[in-house]
Amino acid sequence: MSGLDVPLTPLRFLGRAAEVHPDKTAIVDGPRSWDYAQFARDTVRLADALRRTGVRPGDRVAYLASNSAELLIAHFAVPLVGAALVAINTRLSPEEVAYILRHSSVKIFMGESALLAPILAAGDATAEVAQVVVLPEADGSEPALDEAHFASARRYGDLLATGDAEAPARWETEDETATITINYTSGTTGRPKGVMYTHRGAYLNALGEVHHQGFDVDTQYLWSLPMFHCNGWCTTWAVTAAAGTHHCLRAVRGEAMWELIDSVGIDHMCGAPTVLSTLVTAEQAHVLDHPLTIVTAGAPPSPTIIGKIADLGAELVHVYGLTETYGPYSICEPQPAWDRLGAEERSRLMARQGVGFLTAEPLRVVRAESGPDGQLIDVTPDGMEMGEIVMRGNNVMKGYLDDPEGTEKAFAGGWFHSGDLGVMHTDGYVALLDRAKDVVISGGENISTVEVEQALFAHPEVIDVAVIGVPDEKWGERPKAFVVLVEGATVTEADLIAHVKAKIAGYKAPRDVDFLVQLPKTSTGKVRKHELREKEWGDATTRIQG
């Protein structure tokens, strides 16, 4: 490697922010705050403490924590040692957490006391972990620990006290392809896979976020998105790159979001469509008096929710990606001509998944059958022919941890296969239609559950919805809807079915609508459709009856 070739790493972002903006407020977590100089010092101190505890390059350090200063600092301190951070979904069961700890061979496991307690109570979940560390409470105080479960655990403050904030720190890496984090898929079925991110990929995706979200030194970013989800879509590093301010939010509630939006001037936030629904339906919701950019992904936002966000005076940025693509890979980048369109047509265009990030390769939509040499064949870009969305490049994972067969299958033909079905429009914008497994095949016709869901979302009394295929003696399958209504709604099943038939082809409309208080979801906002299917399909050996 010559002197012109410097390995890329997001570690440099914190080093630079501390050098250029040392006194700028970097983190606000409840009553606590850090400027960038203190952020860097605590990062160095934790990294040195981890080294003294025996963490070496290539080791894994896991966190089970809500959005907090400690988890944010870990995104820099752990890779500063050369280790990989494993940020675990806080809503997983003890069995699922234990699987991740074993699968990733975690050396140090840190977590909040309330989250750790059921894990430690489960018995041997941490048997192979060298050290369990309990993080501070939200106000920074050390938690009171139940000796029955925490007897061998160490307090974070005690660990941090062993580190030296003045220890030599190099905000760089010798190998930009080294694993910086391992993120486990939040898939709704089966064992999660360990998705490996590299320093290079994290660096480039973060820069893409800086550009497309418009971060700068004045940014006031609200952590409404879990930091454990694709490392907060790489925003942990992106906001730091811009020397913006991170505002930690430990629980997503409408009142808490609006309080921070109004009191500190939050101007950027991210979240799945369910977060957007929480925001717009909160009692405190009102038209904004300052700019607010909201980035959404996780599921296609309905044109209805897009319109409601616009009514608040906020700008909605729609991105698309997967755990395997460092979070967002593409963006529905608005065209100037769309401003001249009516609200409904503009919202329809904005609901598409769009085009590749500035730092990503173009998206492709390919047919199921391959060419004579195994090459992938693109669908006709007519907005009609359905195919699978595939990606490649720096914004795509290094591979699945200890799963070479799964990795090879995922990259068949040299492109990562998303498992998502979509179309390519004539303007080069991709639109997601469904997960391959979620398409309802009824009487030989393919019905997109997303299309049905968006038709239901267009009803003013519908706040949340999921559509699945259920068995039907005549048609093989048919769509069924599960709907959450706004408080005080009076709409009936018949009303909603008629509403859908007025929006899309009648054969696509659900025959049945179940009304629920809430849909079963993962912590990242994805509906656990397998739970809905389990109840509908029962013991059926096959769930493809189209």
NORCOR-V436751 format. One record per residue. N is the residue number from 0. RES is the residue in one letter. BURIAL is + if it has 9 or more other C-alpha atoms within 8 Angstrom, else -. Layout:
{{N RES BURIAL} {N RES BURIAL}}
//
This chain:
{{0 M -} {1 S -} {2 G -} {3 L -} {4 D -} {5 V -} {6 P +} {7 L +} {8 T +} {9 P +} {10 L +} {11 R +} {12 F +} {13 L +} {14 G +} {15 R +} {16 A +} {17 A +} {18 E -} {19 V -} {20 H +} {21 P +} {22 D -} {23 K -} {24 T +} {25 A +} {26 I +} {27 V +} {28 D +} {29 G -} {30 P -} {31 R -} {32 S +} {33 W +} {34 D +} {35 Y +} {36 A +} {37 Q +} {38 F +} {39 A +} {40 R +} {41 D +} {42 T +} {43 V +} {44 R +} {45 L +} {46 A +} {47 D +} {48 A +} {49 L +} {50 R +} {51 R +} {52 T -} {53 G -} {54 V +} {55 R +} {56 P -} {57 G -} {58 D +} {59 R +} {60 V +} {61 A +} {62 Y +} {63 L +} {64 A +} {65 S +} {66 N +} {67 S +} {68 A +} {69 E -} {70 L +} {71 L +} {72 I +} {73 A +} {74 H +} {75 F +} {76 A +} {77 V +} {78 P +} {79 L +} {80 V +} {81 G +} {82 A +} {83 A +} {84 L +} {85 V +} {86 A +} {87 I +} {88 N +} {89 T +} {90 R -} {91 L -} {92 S -} {93 P +} {94 E +} {95 E -} {96 V +} {97 A +} {98 Y +} {99 I +} {100 L +} {101 R +} {102 H -} {103 S +} {104 S +} {105 V +} {106 K +} {107 I +} {108 F +} {109 M +} {110 G +} {111 E +} {112 S +} {113 A -} {114 L +} {115 L +} {116 A +} {117 P +} {118 I +} {119 L +} {120 A -} {121 A +} {122 G -} {123 D -} {124 A +} {125 T +} {126 A -} {127 E +} {128 V +} {129 A -} {130 Q +} {131 V +} {132 V +} {133 V +} {134 L +} {135 P +} {136 E +} {137 A -} {138 D +} {139 G -} {140 S -} {141 E +} {142 P +} {143 A -} {144 L -} {145 D -} {146 E -} {147 A -} {148 H +} {149 F +} {150 A -} {151 S -} {152 A +} {153 R +} {154 R +} {155 Y +} {156 G +} {157 D -} {158 L +} {159 L +} {160 A -} {161 T +} {162 G +} {163 D +} {164 A +} {165 E -} {166 A -} {167 P -} {168 A -} {169 R -} {170 W +} {171 E +} {172 T +} {173 E -} {174 D -} {175 E +} {176 T -} {177 A -} {178 T +} {179 I +} {180 T +} {181 I +} {182 N +} {183 Y +} {184 T +} {185 S -} {186 G -} {187 T -} {188 T -} {189 G -} {190 R -} {191 P -} {192 K -} {193 G +} {194 V +} {195 M +} {196 Y +} {197 T +} {198 H +} {199 R +} {200 G +} {201 A +} {202 Y +} {203 L +} {204 N +} {205 A +} {206 L +} {207 G +} {208 E +} {209 V +} {210 H +} {211 H -} {212 Q +} {213 G -} {214 F +} {215 D +} {216 V -} {217 D -} {218 T +} {219 Q +} {220 Y +} {221 L +} {222 W +} {223 S +} {224 L +} {225 P +} {226 M +} {227 F +} {228 H +} {229 C +} {230 N +} {231 G +} {232 W +} {233 C +} {234 T +} {235 T +} {236 W +} {237 A +} {238 V +} {239 T +} {240 A +} {241 A +} {242 A +} {243 G +} {244 T +} {245 H +} {246 H +} {247 C +} {248 L +} {249 R -} {250 A -} {251 V +} {252 R -} {253 G +} {254 E +} {255 A -} {256 M +} {257 W +} {258 E -} {259 L +} {260 I +} {261 D -} {262 S -} {263 V -} {264 G +} {265 I +} {266 D +} {267 H +} {268 M +} {269 C +} {270 G +} {271 A +} {272 P +} {273 T +} {274 V +} {275 L +} {276 S +} {277 T +} {278 L +} {279 V +} {280 T -} {281 A +} {282 E -} {283 Q -} {284 A +} {285 H -} {286 V -} {287 L +} {288 D -} {289 H -} {290 P +} {291 L +} {292 T +} {293 I +} {294 V +} {295 T +} {296 A +} {297 G +} {298 A -} {299 P +} {300 P +} {301 S +} {302 P +} {303 T +} {304 I +} {305 I +} {306 G +} {307 K +} {308 I +} {309 A +} {310 D -} {311 L +} {312 G +} {313 A +} {314 E +} {315 L +} {316 V +} {317 H +} {318 V +} {319 Y +} {320 G +} {321 L +} {322 T +} {323 E +} {324 T +} {325 Y +} {326 G +} {327 P +} {328 Y +} {329 S +} {330 I +} {331 C +} {332 E -} {333 P -} {334 Q -} {335 P -} {336 A -} {337 W -} {338 D -} {339 R -} {340 L -} {341 G -} {342 A -} {343 E -} {344 E -} {345 R +} {346 S +} {347 R +} {348 L -} {349 M +} {350 A +} {351 R +} {352 Q +} {353 G +} {354 V +} {355 G +} {356 F +} {357 L -} {358 T +} {359 A +} {360 E +} {361 P -} {362 L +} {363 R +} {364 V +} {365 V +} {366 R +} {367 A -} {368 E -} {369 S +} {370 G -} {371 P -} {372 D -} {373 G -} {374 Q -} {375 L +} {376 I +} {377 D -} {378 V +} {379 T -} {380 P +} {381 D +} {382 G +} {383 M +} {384 E +} {385 M +} {386 G +} {387 E +} {388 I +} {389 V +} {390 M +} {391 R +} {392 G -} {393 N +} {394 N +} {395 V +} {396 M +} {397 K +} {398 G +} {399 Y +} {400 L +} {401 D -} {402 D -} {403 P +} {404 E -} {405 G -} {406 T +} {407 E -} {408 K -} {409 A +} {410 F +} {411 A +} {412 G -} {413 G -} {414 W +} {415 F +} {416 H +} {417 S +} {418 G -} {419 D +} {420 L +} {421 G +} {422 V +} {423 M +} {424 H +} {425 T -} {426 D -} {427 G +} {428 Y +} {429 V +} {430 A +} {431 L +} {432 L +} {433 D +} {434 R +} {435 A +} {436 K -} {437 D +} {438 V +} {439 V +} {440 I +} {441 S +} {442 G +} {443 G -} {444 E -} {445 N -} {446 I +} {447 S +} {448 T +} {449 V +} {450 E +} {451 V +} {452 E +} {453 Q +} {454 A +} {455 L +} {456 F +} {457 A +} {458 H +} {459 P -} {460 E -} {461 V +} {462 I +} {463 D +} {464 V +} {465 A +} {466 V +} {467 I +} {468 G +} {469 V +} {470 P +} {471 D -} {472 E -} {473 K -} {474 W +} {475 G +} {476 E +} {477 R +} {478 P +} {479 K +} {480 A +} {481 F +} {482 V +} {483 V +} {484 L +} {485 V -} {486 E -} {487 G -} {488 A -} {489 T -} {490 V -} {491 T -} {492 E +} {493 A -} {494 D -} {495 L +} {496 I +} {497 A -} {498 H +} {499 V +} {500 K +} {501 A -} {502 K -} {503 I +} {504 A -} {505 G -} {506 Y -} {507 K +} {508 A +} {509 P +} {510 R -} {511 D -} {512 V +} {513 D -} {514 F -} {515 L +} {516 V -} {517 Q -} {518 L +} {519 P -} {520 K +} {521 T +} {522 S +} {523 T +} {524 G +} {525 K +} {526 V +} {527 R +} {528 K +} {529 H -} {530 E -} {531 L +} {532 R +} {533 E -} {534 K -} {535 E -} {536 W +} {537 G -} {538 D -} {539 A -} {540 T -} {541 T -} {542 R -} {543 I -} {544 Q +} {545 G +}}
//
